[in-house]
Amino acid sequence: MGKFDGIKGQELLDVEENSGELTLIFKDNRYLFVKVVDGKLSCDSVPE
């Protein structure tokens, strides 16, 4: 899970729910997209 090290300890500003996906928005303008794919959680991050 090293690709998510940049968001560790960052303040969570907002959570948005879209069609089958949660978007977590962090203080440093990073986004984490969480969705369920084939019954398992799938996460993608977008750096600033």
PyMOL Python script that loads the backbone (N, CA, C, O; Angstrom):
from pymol import cmd

cmd.read_pdbstr("""\
ATOM      1  N   MET A   1       0.823  -1.192   0.000  1.00  0.00           N
ATOM      2  CA  MET A   1       0.000   0.000   0.000  1.00  0.00           C
ATOM      3  C   MET A   1       0.864   1.251   0.000  1.00  0.00           C
ATOM      4  O   MET A   1       0.408   2.317   0.413  1.00  0.00           O
ATOM      5  N   GLY A   2       2.091   1.137  -0.452  1.00  0.00           N
ATOM      6  CA  GLY A   2       2.996   2.265  -0.477  1.00  0.00           C
ATOM      7  C   GLY A   2       2.509   3.434  -1.307  1.00  0.00           C
ATOM      8  O   GLY A   2       2.884   4.578  -1.050  1.00  0.00           O
ATOM      9  N   LYS A   3       1.669   3.156  -2.309  1.00  0.00           N
ATOM     10  CA  LYS A   3       1.209   4.266  -3.149  1.00  0.00           C
ATOM     11  C   LYS A   3       0.278   5.211  -2.400  1.00  0.00           C
ATOM     12  O   LYS A   3      -0.026   6.296  -2.896  1.00  0.00           O
ATOM     13  N   PHE A   4      -0.181   4.815  -1.213  1.00  0.00           N
ATOM     14  CA  PHE A   4      -1.064   5.663  -0.419  1.00  0.00           C
ATOM     15  C   PHE A   4      -0.328   6.355   0.726  1.00  0.00           C
ATOM     16  O   PHE A   4      -0.965   7.000   1.559  1.00  0.00           O
ATOM     17  N   ASP A   5       0.998   6.235   0.785  1.00  0.00           N
ATOM     18  CA  ASP A   5       1.765   6.860   1.863  1.00  0.00           C
ATOM     19  C   ASP A   5       1.572   8.369   1.923  1.00  0.00           C
ATOM     20  O   ASP A   5       1.646   8.953   3.004  1.00  0.00           O
ATOM     21  N   GLY A   6       1.327   9.006   0.795  1.00  0.00           N
ATOM     22  CA  GLY A   6       1.172  10.459   0.748  1.00  0.00           C
ATOM     23  C   GLY A   6      -0.047  10.983   1.487  1.00  0.00           C
ATOM     24  O   GLY A   6      -0.089  12.161   1.841  1.00  0.00           O
ATOM     25  N   ILE A   7      -1.038  10.138   1.727  1.00  0.00           N
ATOM     26  CA  ILE A   7      -2.240  10.614   2.417  1.00  0.00           C
ATOM     27  C   ILE A   7      -2.262  10.223   3.886  1.00  0.00           C
ATOM     28  O   ILE A   7      -3.165  10.622   4.622  1.00  0.00           O
ATOM     29  N   LYS A   8      -1.273   9.444   4.320  1.00  0.00           N
ATOM     30  CA  LYS A   8      -1.216   9.071   5.739  1.00  0.00           C
ATOM     31  C   LYS A   8      -1.044  10.316   6.590  1.00  0.00           C
ATOM     32  O   LYS A   8      -0.150  11.125   6.344  1.00  0.00           O
ATOM     33  N   GLY A   9      -1.886  10.468   7.575  1.00  0.00           N
ATOM     34  CA  GLY A   9      -1.786  11.599   8.495  1.00  0.00           C
ATOM     35  C   GLY A   9      -2.376  12.898   7.961  1.00  0.00           C
ATOM     36  O   GLY A   9      -2.383  13.903   8.672  1.00  0.00           O
ATOM     37  N   GLN A  10      -2.873  12.901   6.722  1.00  0.00           N
ATOM     38  CA  GLN A  10      -3.462  14.112   6.163  1.00  0.00           C
ATOM     39  C   GLN A  10      -4.880  14.295   6.695  1.00  0.00           C
ATOM     40  O   GLN A  10      -5.596  13.321   6.927  1.00  0.00           O
ATOM     41  N   GLU A  11      -5.268  15.521   6.880  1.00  0.00           N
ATOM     42  CA  GLU A  11      -6.610  15.837   7.351  1.00  0.00           C
ATOM     43  C   GLU A  11      -7.635  15.576   6.248  1.00  0.00           C
ATOM     44  O   GLU A  11      -7.462  16.017   5.112  1.00  0.00           O
ATOM     45  N   LEU A  12      -8.702  14.856   6.594  1.00  0.00           N
ATOM     46  CA  LEU A  12      -9.776  14.579   5.653  1.00  0.00           C
ATOM     47  C   LEU A  12     -10.751  15.751   5.664  1.00  0.00           C
ATOM     48  O   LEU A  12     -11.328  16.076   6.702  1.00  0.00           O
ATOM     49  N   LEU A  13     -10.934  16.387   4.501  1.00  0.00           N
ATOM     50  CA  LEU A  13     -11.798  17.560   4.411  1.00  0.00           C
ATOM     51  C   LEU A  13     -13.229  17.224   4.031  1.00  0.00           C
ATOM     52  O   LEU A  13     -14.169  17.830   4.546  1.00  0.00           O
ATOM     53  N   ASP A  14     -13.403  16.258   3.129  1.00  0.00           N
ATOM     54  CA  ASP A  14     -14.747  15.995   2.628  1.00  0.00           C
ATOM     55  C   ASP A  14     -14.850  14.566   2.110  1.00  0.00           C
ATOM     56  O   ASP A  14     -13.853  13.966   1.708  1.00  0.00           O
ATOM     57  N   VAL A  15     -16.056  14.033   2.124  1.00  0.00           N
ATOM     58  CA  VAL A  15     -16.360  12.723   1.556  1.00  0.00           C
ATOM     59  C   VAL A  15     -17.553  12.918   0.639  1.00  0.00           C
ATOM     60  O   VAL A  15     -18.590  13.432   1.059  1.00  0.00           O
ATOM     61  N   GLU A  16     -17.406  12.508  -0.617  1.00  0.00           N
ATOM     62  CA  GLU A  16     -18.493  12.614  -1.580  1.00  0.00           C
ATOM     63  C   GLU A  16     -18.893  11.219  -2.025  1.00  0.00           C
ATOM     64  O   GLU A  16     -18.041  10.354  -2.232  1.00  0.00           O
ATOM     65  N   GLU A  17     -20.190  11.007  -2.169  1.00  0.00           N
ATOM     66  CA  GLU A  17     -20.696   9.717  -2.651  1.00  0.00           C
ATOM     67  C   GLU A  17     -21.266   9.910  -4.045  1.00  0.00           C
ATOM     68  O   GLU A  17     -22.194  10.693  -4.250  1.00  0.00           O
ATOM     69  N   ASN A  18     -20.698   9.184  -5.000  1.00  0.00           N
ATOM     70  CA  ASN A  18     -21.174   9.210  -6.375  1.00  0.00           C
ATOM     71  C   ASN A  18     -21.646   7.803  -6.727  1.00  0.00           C
ATOM     72  O   ASN A  18     -21.570   6.907  -5.886  1.00  0.00           O
ATOM     73  N   SER A  19     -22.110   7.596  -7.899  1.00  0.00           N
ATOM     74  CA  SER A  19     -22.677   6.307  -8.313  1.00  0.00           C
ATOM     75  C   SER A  19     -21.729   5.136  -8.020  1.00  0.00           C
ATOM     76  O   SER A  19     -20.844   4.820  -8.816  1.00  0.00           O
ATOM     77  N   GLY A  20     -21.937   4.505  -6.865  1.00  0.00           N
ATOM     78  CA  GLY A  20     -21.154   3.329  -6.498  1.00  0.00           C
ATOM     79  C   GLY A  20     -19.727   3.604  -6.091  1.00  0.00           C
ATOM     80  O   GLY A  20     -18.923   2.673  -6.035  1.00  0.00           O
ATOM     81  N   GLU A  21     -19.378   4.850  -5.804  1.00  0.00           N
ATOM     82  CA  GLU A  21     -17.999   5.198  -5.477  1.00  0.00           C
ATOM     83  C   GLU A  21     -17.971   6.268  -4.392  1.00  0.00           C
ATOM     84  O   GLU A  21     -18.793   7.184  -4.392  1.00  0.00           O
ATOM     85  N   LEU A  22     -17.029   6.147  -3.476  1.00  0.00           N
ATOM     86  CA  LEU A  22     -16.769   7.189  -2.478  1.00  0.00           C
ATOM     87  C   LEU A  22     -15.514   7.939  -2.889  1.00  0.00           C
ATOM     88  O   LEU A  22     -14.538   7.327  -3.322  1.00  0.00           O
ATOM     89  N   THR A  23     -15.530   9.244  -2.759  1.00  0.00           N
ATOM     90  CA  THR A  23     -14.351  10.062  -3.015  1.00  0.00           C
ATOM     91  C   THR A  23     -13.971  10.740  -1.707  1.00  0.00           C
ATOM     92  O   THR A  23     -14.760  11.491  -1.134  1.00  0.00           O
ATOM     93  N   LEU A  24     -12.753  10.469  -1.240  1.00  0.00           N
ATOM     94  CA  LEU A  24     -12.228  11.101  -0.035  1.00  0.00           C
ATOM     95  C   LEU A  24     -11.313  12.233  -0.475  1.00  0.00           C
ATOM     96  O   LEU A  24     -10.404  12.021  -1.277  1.00  0.00           O
ATOM     97  N   ILE A  25     -11.547  13.433   0.045  1.00  0.00           N
ATOM     98  CA  ILE A  25     -10.763  14.606  -0.335  1.00  0.00           C
ATOM     99  C   ILE A  25      -9.957  15.045   0.883  1.00  0.00           C
ATOM    100  O   ILE A  25     -10.513  15.310   1.949  1.00  0.00           O
ATOM    101  N   PHE A  26      -8.641  15.119   0.710  1.00  0.00           N
ATOM    102  CA  PHE A  26      -7.736  15.447   1.799  1.00  0.00           C
ATOM    103  C   PHE A  26      -7.251  16.885   1.704  1.00  0.00           C
ATOM    104  O   PHE A  26      -7.370  17.533   0.664  1.00  0.00           O
ATOM    105  N   LYS A  27      -6.704  17.368   2.807  1.00  0.00           N
ATOM    106  CA  LYS A  27      -6.294  18.767   2.954  1.00  0.00           C
ATOM    107  C   LYS A  27      -5.313  19.218   1.872  1.00  0.00           C
ATOM    108  O   LYS A  27      -5.398  20.357   1.413  1.00  0.00           O
ATOM    109  N   ASP A  28      -4.394  18.366   1.459  1.00  0.00           N
ATOM    110  CA  ASP A  28      -3.387  18.775   0.481  1.00  0.00           C
ATOM    111  C   ASP A  28      -3.868  18.601  -0.961  1.00  0.00           C
ATOM    112  O   ASP A  28      -3.060  18.495  -1.883  1.00  0.00           O
ATOM    113  N   ASN A  29      -5.202  18.572  -1.147  1.00  0.00           N
ATOM    114  CA  ASN A  29      -5.845  18.473  -2.453  1.00  0.00           C
ATOM    115  C   ASN A  29      -5.580  17.140  -3.148  1.00  0.00           C
ATOM    116  O   ASN A  29      -5.491  17.079  -4.375  1.00  0.00           O
ATOM    117  N   ARG A  30      -5.455  16.077  -2.359  1.00  0.00           N
ATOM    118  CA  ARG A  30      -5.350  14.730  -2.910  1.00  0.00           C
ATOM    119  C   ARG A  30      -6.711  14.061  -2.789  1.00  0.00           C
ATOM    120  O   ARG A  30      -7.485  14.349  -1.876  1.00  0.00           O
ATOM    121  N   TYR A  31      -6.982  13.175  -3.713  1.00  0.00           N
ATOM    122  CA  TYR A  31      -8.252  12.470  -3.764  1.00  0.00           C
ATOM    123  C   TYR A  31      -7.995  10.971  -3.686  1.00  0.00           C
ATOM    124  O   TYR A  31      -7.018  10.471  -4.243  1.00  0.00           O
ATOM    125  N   LEU A  32      -8.876  10.259  -2.993  1.00  0.00           N
ATOM    126  CA  LEU A  32      -8.835   8.799  -2.943  1.00  0.00           C
ATOM    127  C   LEU A  32     -10.211   8.306  -3.350  1.00  0.00           C
ATOM    128  O   LEU A  32     -11.211   8.642  -2.716  1.00  0.00           O
ATOM    129  N   PHE A  33     -10.261   7.505  -4.410  1.00  0.00           N
ATOM    130  CA  PHE A  33     -11.510   6.962  -4.922  1.00  0.00           C
ATOM    131  C   PHE A  33     -11.634   5.523  -4.453  1.00  0.00           C
ATOM    132  O   PHE A  33     -10.737   4.714  -4.688  1.00  0.00           O
ATOM    133  N   VAL A  34     -12.736   5.199  -3.794  1.00  0.00           N
ATOM    134  CA  VAL A  34     -12.962   3.868  -3.246  1.00  0.00           C
ATOM    135  C   VAL A  34     -14.252   3.314  -3.849  1.00  0.00           C
ATOM    136  O   VAL A  34     -15.299   3.961  -3.800  1.00  0.00           O
ATOM    137  N   LYS A  35     -14.165   2.112  -4.418  1.00  0.00           N
ATOM    138  CA  LYS A  35     -15.355   1.475  -4.974  1.00  0.00           C
ATOM    139  C   LYS A  35     -15.241  -0.036  -4.788  1.00  0.00           C
ATOM    140  O   LYS A  35     -14.169  -0.551  -4.470  1.00  0.00           O
ATOM    141  N   VAL A  36     -16.347  -0.735  -4.988  1.00  0.00           N
ATOM    142  CA  VAL A  36     -16.372  -2.184  -4.874  1.00  0.00           C
ATOM    143  C   VAL A  36     -16.340  -2.772  -6.286  1.00  0.00           C
ATOM    144  O   VAL A  36     -17.180  -2.450  -7.127  1.00  0.00           O
ATOM    145  N   VAL A  37     -15.347  -3.644  -6.530  1.00  0.00           N
ATOM    146  CA  VAL A  37     -15.204  -4.318  -7.816  1.00  0.00           C
ATOM    147  C   VAL A  37     -15.153  -5.816  -7.545  1.00  0.00           C
ATOM    148  O   VAL A  37     -14.260  -6.295  -6.846  1.00  0.00           O
ATOM    149  N   ASP A  38     -16.097  -6.544  -8.090  1.00  0.00           N
ATOM    150  CA  ASP A  38     -16.185  -7.998  -7.886  1.00  0.00           C
ATOM    151  C   ASP A  38     -16.202  -8.366  -6.410  1.00  0.00           C
ATOM    152  O   ASP A  38     -15.587  -9.356  -6.013  1.00  0.00           O
ATOM    153  N   GLY A  39     -16.902  -7.579  -5.589  1.00  0.00           N
ATOM    154  CA  GLY A  39     -17.035  -7.871  -4.170  1.00  0.00           C
ATOM    155  C   GLY A  39     -15.845  -7.477  -3.312  1.00  0.00           C
ATOM    156  O   GLY A  39     -15.826  -7.780  -2.119  1.00  0.00           O
ATOM    157  N   LYS A  40     -14.848  -6.805  -3.889  1.00  0.00           N
ATOM    158  CA  LYS A  40     -13.661  -6.368  -3.139  1.00  0.00           C
ATOM    159  C   LYS A  40     -13.496  -4.867  -3.283  1.00  0.00           C
ATOM    160  O   LYS A  40     -13.870  -4.279  -4.298  1.00  0.00           O
ATOM    161  N   LEU A  41     -12.921  -4.248  -2.236  1.00  0.00           N
ATOM    162  CA  LEU A  41     -12.659  -2.813  -2.308  1.00  0.00           C
ATOM    163  C   LEU A  41     -11.533  -2.533  -3.281  1.00  0.00           C
ATOM    164  O   LEU A  41     -10.526  -3.241  -3.301  1.00  0.00           O
ATOM    165  N   SER A  42     -11.705  -1.503  -4.085  1.00  0.00           N
ATOM    166  CA  SER A  42     -10.693  -1.065  -5.032  1.00  0.00           C
ATOM    167  C   SER A  42     -10.446   0.416  -4.784  1.00  0.00           C
ATOM    168  O   SER A  42     -11.392   1.192  -4.653  1.00  0.00           O
ATOM    169  N   CYS A  43      -9.175   0.811  -4.719  1.00  0.00           N
ATOM    170  CA  CYS A  43      -8.834   2.194  -4.418  1.00  0.00           C
ATOM    171  C   CYS A  43      -7.884   2.745  -5.475  1.00  0.00           C
ATOM    172  O   CYS A  43      -6.973   2.050  -5.925  1.00  0.00           O
ATOM    173  N   ASP A  44      -8.098   3.970  -5.860  1.00  0.00           N
ATOM    174  CA  ASP A  44      -7.216   4.704  -6.740  1.00  0.00           C
ATOM    175  C   ASP A  44      -7.003   6.076  -6.120  1.00  0.00           C
ATOM    176  O   ASP A  44      -7.929   6.662  -5.561  1.00  0.00           O
ATOM    177  N   SER A  45      -5.791   6.581  -6.220  1.00  0.00           N
ATOM    178  CA  SER A  45      -5.511   7.906  -5.673  1.00  0.00           C
ATOM    179  C   SER A  45      -5.063   8.831  -6.789  1.00  0.00           C
ATOM    180  O   SER A  45      -4.523   8.392  -7.804  1.00  0.00           O
ATOM    181  N   VAL A  46      -5.298  10.118  -6.583  1.00  0.00           N
ATOM    182  CA  VAL A  46      -4.867  11.146  -7.514  1.00  0.00           C
ATOM    183  C   VAL A  46      -4.089  12.173  -6.713  1.00  0.00           C
ATOM    184  O   VAL A  46      -4.657  12.854  -5.859  1.00  0.00           O
ATOM    185  N   PRO A  47      -2.785  12.293  -6.981  1.00  0.00           N
ATOM    186  CA  PRO A  47      -2.008  13.315  -6.258  1.00  0.00           C
ATOM    187  C   PRO A  47      -2.408  14.710  -6.697  1.00  0.00           C
ATOM    188  O   PRO A  47      -3.134  14.884  -7.676  1.00  0.00           O
ATOM    189  N   GLU A  48      -1.929  15.700  -5.965  1.00  0.00           N
ATOM    190  CA  GLU A  48      -2.298  17.094  -6.246  1.00  0.00           C
ATOM    191  C   GLU A  48      -2.063  17.511  -7.656  1.00  0.00           C
ATOM    192  O   GLU A  48      -2.332  18.658  -8.014  1.00  0.00           O
TER     193      GLU A  48
END
""", "prot")
cmd.dss("prot")
cmd.show_as("cartoon", "prot")
cmd.util.cbc("prot")
cmd.orient("prot")
